[in-house]
Amino acid sequence: MRDQAFHDFFEKHHAELSGLAYLLSGDSSAADDLAADALTEVWKHWDRVEAADDPAAYARGIVANLTRNWLRRQGRARSGLRLLGLGRERQRSPDVSAVLDVRSALKRLPYRRRTCVVLRYAFDLSEKEVAEILGISVGAVKSQTSRGAKQLADLLQDSRLPDQLDGWGVAR
Amino acid sequence: MTSRPEDLIRAEMRQALAGRRPDRTAMLNRIAANRAAESTPRPVARRARPGTDRAAGAAGGTLAAAGHAFPAGGETLPAGEPFPAGGKAVPGGTGRTARLVGAALAVVTVLGLGGVARWALADSPDRTPAAPPPATAPANPVPSSPVRSAPIAGAPTSGAPASGAPAPGPLVSTEPVQPSAGGVPTRPSTGSATTAPVPAASPVRGHPGDTQVQKGTLWSDGSVESSGNSVVTLRPGAGLTELDLTIHVIRTPGLTSLGAQSSTGAVAVTVTEQPGTLLYRFTLKPGATLGAGEYRLTARWGGGERDAGDDTYEAYATSTDHKRLHVYGNFFPA
C-alpha cells in the first residue's frame, strides 16, 4: 500500500527532483544520488508527506537541503585539498568570462538566490510555493528571485557575443 | 523588456534540463540501498566525469539489483512489491560503493589468479622450479664437512657393496666413496649428525625438455654405462673455482648405491639415499681448482632394475673469471 503509493510518487517526480538537484548542484551524477536520497527521506516519512498539502513541494525542499549540505561538503573538501596544495584552482577572472553555460553561471549565485531562481523559472512554481518549500517569506522569495534572475541573466549574456544572442535581443 | 532576463534564464535552464536524463535505475537502486541500510543517506560522492560515472553507477545498480531481486532495467516495478522491504544491507548502489567493491574484487581476482598460476606451475609435468633446489643452492656450494664427506681416491674402487637396506629417514646414509679394505663400508662415527640438505621436496631440473647442458664455458653430458654407472662428463673451458654437482638417480625396487667416483681427486662426494632417490653429490673441495679439461663424475649403483629415464643431474659452478655457471640435464643419449 505504502510502497505502491511511494512508487507512484517516484515515477511522477523522480525526473523533476533529479533535475532540480542537477541545476542546484551542477553535477549530473550527484544529482541522481541527491534526488534518490531525498526520495528515501520521503519514503521514511511517508505518512507526513501524504498528509502534506503538496507532497512534491516537501520533496523539493528536501532536495534543496540535501544539495546545500552536499555543496558545503564539496567546498570543505576543495578547501582541504587547496590547503594540501593538491586542488588546482581554476584561473578565472570575473572580467574575462569564458563560455559560460547556465550550470556554471548558476554556481556563481548564492545558494538561496540560486534556489529561488531555479524553482521559480525552471519549474514554474509560484512565489508562494517557493516560499513554502524553502521555509522563507514570500517577500524574501521575491527579492531573492529578482536579484538572482538579473545576476544570472547578466552572467549568461556577458558570455555571449552580441551576434550570438539570436532572438533574445541585445538591449535589456 | 522587463521579462527579458526571465525569458533568457528560463530558456537556458529548461534547455539544460532537457539535455539530461536522470538515471532512473541508479536512483531506484540507491533508494533501495538507503532503505536497506536504514540509516541516514550516505554521502554523495562527487563524480567528476559524468560519462564514465554513469556507467559506474549503472554497474553498481546492477549489483544492488542482484542483491535485492530488484528490477533494474524494467520500465515498471511489480505492483505488489515495488521495493523489497528490509533485507540484508547491500553494499550499495552508488558508484562509490561500486568502485570499492570493484577494487576489492579486482584484488581478490588477481591474488586468486596468482595462486592458481603458482599451483598450475607447481603441478606441471616438467616441473620448472622458480628457484634452484636447496641441495645445490649456489649460495652454499660446498657445504660438506670432513666428517661426512670423504675424498675420492683417484683409482676406481672395486665396487664393494654399500650399506644395504634403505633406511626410512630422508637422510639415510652418508658414506665414503672408497670403502675400507675388506669391503665393509665404514660409517662415519658421527653419522647421526649428518645434516646434508634434503632436496627431495623441491623440483628437480634436467628432465627432458628442461635441460641446459652448456652454460658459458662449461659443457656437460650425462650417460649411462651398461656396467651400472651413471656418468656425468664435465668439460670446463676455463678453470672452475667452485663446483657442486648433484646426480639424481631415481630408485627402483632393490636399487642401492654402490658409491661414487671421480676422475679427479679434488672433488668430495656424498651419497644420500632417500626413499625415492639416490643423491650423489660432488663438490669441489674448498680452495681447490679444476683446470680446463674433461672430468668424469660417476654414480655407481646396482641391485635392482634400472630405468634412467627420470635420472637427472644439475651442477652449479664458478669459473675462474667469476662467472656463475648452471647446467642441468639427463642421461638420455644426446
Interface residues (C-beta under 8 A of the other chain):
Chain A: D3 Q4 F6 H7 F10 E11 H14 A15 S18 G19 Y22 L23 D27 S28 S29 A30 A31 D32 D33 L34 A35 A36 D37 L39 T40 E41 W43 L66 W70 R73 Q74 A77 D101 V102 R103 A105 L106 V117 V118 Y121 A122 A149 K150 L152 A153 D154 L156 Q157 W168 G169 A171 R172
Chain B: M1 R4 P5 E6 D7 L8 I9 R10 E12 M13 R14 Q15 A16 L17 R20 R21 P22 D23 R24 A26 M27 L28 R30 I31 N34 R35 P41 R42 P43 V44 A45 R46 R47 P50 D53 R54 G57 T76 L77 A79 G80 E81 P82 F83 A85 T94 G95
